[in-house]
Amino acid sequence: MIRFFDIIFSLFALTVGVPVFALLLLLGWLDTGSPLFRQERVGRFQKPFTLLKFRSMLPNTISVATHLADASAVTNLGQFLRRTKLDELPQILNVLKGEMSLVGPRPCLFNQTDLIAERESRGVFNVRPGITGLAQIKGTDMSTPKLLAETDECMLRRLSVPCYFYFLFKTVIGSGVGDHIKTNKIK
């Protein structure tokens, strides 16, 4: 049933959101010359897939988890996109392709071995990763792998259609802050 809602809401968002997508693509092109960001992530059953986002950092920024990224790499437009969570909109295409769900554990990078191990031990990879979920509305980020995996497991044990709508609603009204970019620099 959740997959049905994923498809319906994603098609609706794409249809209604075409002007927003077009504007953000144009602004991204003017900002960095490369408005879309693609990154290989860990998907369902630990299969790789290419996650899509609107670019919020300068091109050629080192590919690490957000909490390890260099804050100076975030563009002014990128700050706005992250604050409003609009950088996540292209993932609707990942949802339509069946690689993601609107609600589920956020997909991690393959180099996040501690998080992968924690999630594997809890069966988190048995579901599609999501754009939002319990960890996101609670503000739990990927800098705490064990806590994140525990939060994901808790969400999946309770996930139902009403919970699915609850997580979507909380995300739309702005609950949670997403992954924080630390001010320390990576060299």
Secondary structure, 3 states (H helix, E strand, C coil): CHHHHHHHHHHHHHHHHHHHHHHHHHHHHHHHCCCEEEEEEECHHHCEEEEEEECCECCCCCCCCHHHCCHHHECHHHHHHHHHCHHHCCHHHHHHCCCCEEECCCCCCCCCHHHHHHHHHCCHHHCCCEEECHHHHHCCCCCCHHHHHHHHHHHHHHCCHHHHHHHHHHHHCCCCCCCCCCCCCCC
